[in-house]
Amino acid sequence: MYRMRKTQSYKLDERIAKTSVDQKQYVYVLLVRYPDRFSRFYRFLSQSKYSHASIGISDSDWTFFSFVLKGFRTELPRKHPTFKTKEIPCELYRVEVSTEKYIQAKAILEEHVKRSHHYKFSYLGLLFCYMRIKLHLKDRYFCSHFVSEVLDQIQAVPLTKQSSFYLPDDFMSMSGLELYYTGNLSRLVNPQATALSYA
C-alpha cells in the first residue's frame, strides 16, 4: 500500500529553486489526454481537450490520486509516462496553500488510500454531471468530481458550481489555479529533461 513519506528524493516542485525562506507548499492538478478508446470516446462526445484529472501534493513523490473505471487509484506517471509508447499530452496546475490546508489535503488523500477498496467509479454521477442534475452517491466519484471536491474541502480555490459538475477541462479556467507546465507527460516527469514548456 502506498504511504506518503516526510522526505522524498524528488518532489513535484523540486524544479523550483528553493531558499531558506521559500518553503511554499502546493496542491497540484494534473490533466491528461490518454489515447485509449474510452478517452477518445469521451472527448468525442464532450468536445474536451483532456479526458482525465488527478490531484497530488508537493511531497507525494510524483504520485497522483484519482478515480478511473476500476475505482480509486494512486497513479505513478513517472513509471508510466507514455501509453503503449504513445505520448500523453498534459497540463499541470498548482495552487499554493497554507500549512493547515496542506496537512488537511494530505490527510484526505491518505484516508482515501486507506479506504480505497470502499470507493467505486460513478457512472451515474458522470451522466448526471452532463445533465447538470445534482446526485450524491456515497463513496462514488469520477475523476474531476473527486479532484474538485478535495479542492473544495480544503478551500484551496473557490468553486463556482457543485463539485459533481466539474469535468477535466473546467480546471483550465478555474480561478486560483496556476498553469505550471504544458506539454507531454514524459518530459514533465523526467528529471533529466531539458527545455520544458513551463508556463
C-alpha positions in Angstrom: 0.0 0.0 0.0 1.3 3.4 -0.9 2.2 5.7 2.0 3.3 9.3 1.8 6.7 9.9 3.4 8.0 13.0 5.0 11.2 13.1 3.0 11.3 12.4 -0.7 14.2 12.2 -3.2 12.3 14.0 -5.9 9.3 16.3 -5.2 6.8 17.7 -7.6 8.1 21.2 -7.1 11.8 20.3 -7.0 12.4 22.1 -10.3 11.8 25.4 -8.5 14.8 27.0 -6.8 14.4 26.9 -3.1 15.7 29.3 -0.4 15.6 29.2 3.3 12.6 31.5 3.3 10.9 29.8 0.3 9.1 26.8 1.8 5.9 27.0 -0.2 3.5 24.1 -0.3 1.3 23.3 -3.3 -1.6 21.2 -4.3 -1.4 20.1 -7.9 -4.0 19.2 -10.5 -2.8 17.1 -13.5 -4.8 17.0 -16.7 -4.0 14.3 -19.2 -5.3 13.2 -22.6 -4.9 9.4 -22.8 -5.1 7.9 -26.3 -7.2 4.9 -25.2 -10.6 4.1 -26.6 -12.7 5.3 -23.6 -10.8 8.6 -23.5 -11.2 9.2 -27.3 -15.0 8.4 -27.0 -15.3 10.8 -24.0 -13.6 13.6 -25.8 -15.6 13.0 -29.0 -18.9 13.3 -27.0 -17.8 16.2 -24.8 -15.5 18.0 -27.3 -13.0 18.3 -24.5 -9.2 18.8 -24.7 -8.5 16.5 -21.7 -10.0 13.2 -20.6 -8.7 12.8 -17.0 -7.9 14.8 -13.9 -5.9 13.8 -10.8 -4.6 15.5 -7.7 -1.3 15.5 -5.9 0.7 17.4 -3.3 4.3 18.6 -3.1 5.8 15.7 -1.1 3.9 12.9 -2.7 6.9 11.8 -4.8 5.1 12.2 -8.1 2.1 10.2 -7.0 -1.3 11.5 -8.0 -4.7 10.3 -6.8 -7.9 10.0 -8.8 -10.7 7.7 -10.0 -10.7 5.5 -13.1 -13.3 3.0 -14.3 -11.9 0.4 -11.8 -12.3 2.8 -8.9 -9.9 4.9 -6.7 -6.3 4.7 -7.8 -2.9 6.0 -7.0 -1.2 7.0 -10.2 2.5 6.9 -10.9 3.2 9.0 -14.0 7.0 8.6 -13.6 6.6 4.8 -14.1 4.0 5.2 -16.9 5.0 8.4 -18.8 3.6 7.1 -22.1 0.6 4.9 -23.2 1.9 2.0 -25.2 4.8 4.1 -26.5 2.4 7.0 -27.4 3.0 10.4 -25.9 0.4 11.7 -23.4 -0.4 15.4 -23.7 -0.9 17.0 -20.3 -1.1 20.2 -18.3 -0.1 20.7 -14.7 -1.7 23.3 -12.4 -0.9 24.2 -8.9 -2.2 26.4 -6.0 -0.1 27.5 -3.1 -1.8 26.6 0.2 -1.2 27.3 3.9 0.4 24.6 6.1 -3.0 23.9 7.7 -4.7 23.3 4.3 -1.7 21.3 3.1 -2.0 19.0 6.1 -5.7 18.7 5.6 -5.2 17.8 1.9 -2.6 15.2 2.8 -5.0 13.6 5.4 -7.8 13.4 2.9 -5.7 11.7 0.3 -4.2 9.3 2.9 -7.7 8.4 4.1 -8.8 7.6 0.5 -5.7 5.4 0.1 -6.6 3.6 3.3 -10.2 3.0 2.3 -9.5 2.6 -1.4 -11.5 -0.7 -1.6 -14.7 1.1 -0.5 -14.7 3.5 -3.5 -16.2 3.0 -6.9 -16.3 4.9 -10.2 -19.6 6.8 -10.5 -21.0 6.1 -14.0 -24.3 7.7 -12.9 -22.5 10.7 -11.5 -20.8 11.3 -14.8 -24.1 11.0 -16.6 -25.9 13.4 -14.2 -23.0 15.8 -14.5 -23.7 16.2 -18.2 -27.4 16.8 -17.4 -26.5 19.2 -14.6 -28.5 17.2 -12.1 -27.1 17.1 -8.6 -26.5 13.5 -7.5 -24.8 12.4 -4.3 -23.8 8.7 -4.0 -21.7 7.6 -1.1 -18.2 6.6 -2.0 -18.8 7.1 -5.7 -16.8 9.5 -7.8 -15.5 10.2 -11.2 -12.1 11.8 -11.7 -12.9 15.5 -11.9 -15.6 15.2 -9.2 -13.1 13.8 -6.8 -10.4 16.5 -7.6 -12.8 19.4 -7.3 -14.2 18.0 -4.0 -10.8 17.8 -2.4 -10.0 21.4 -3.5 -13.3 22.5 -2.1 -12.9 20.6 1.2 -9.6 22.4 1.9 -10.9 25.6 0.5 -7.9 25.9 -1.8 -9.8 27.6 -4.6 -13.3 29.0 -4.9 -15.7 26.7 -6.7 -18.4 28.3 -8.9 -20.6 25.2 -9.1 -21.2 21.9 -7.4 -18.1 19.7 -7.3 -20.0 16.9 -9.1 -20.5 19.3 -12.1 -16.8 19.6 -12.8 -15.2 18.0 -15.9 -11.4 17.9 -16.5 -11.3 20.9 -18.9 -13.0 23.1 -16.2 -9.8 23.2 -14.2 -8.1 25.0 -17.1 -10.1 28.2 -16.3 -10.6 27.7 -12.5 -9.8 30.8 -10.6 -6.8 30.3 -8.3 -5.1 27.5 -10.2 -1.8 28.5 -11.8 -0.7 26.8 -15.0 2.7 25.3 -14.2 3.5 23.1 -17.2 2.1 22.2 -20.6 3.5 19.5 -22.9 3.9 15.8 -22.9 3.8 13.8 -19.7 7.1 12.0 -20.4 9.0 15.3 -20.4 7.3 16.6 -17.3 8.2 13.6 -15.1 11.7 13.1 -16.4 14.1 15.0 -14.1 16.8 15.0 -16.9 14.5 16.6 -19.5 15.5 20.0 -20.8 13.7 22.9 -22.5 10.5 22.1 -20.7 7.4 24.2 -21.6 6.8 25.9 -18.3 4.0 28.5 -18.3 
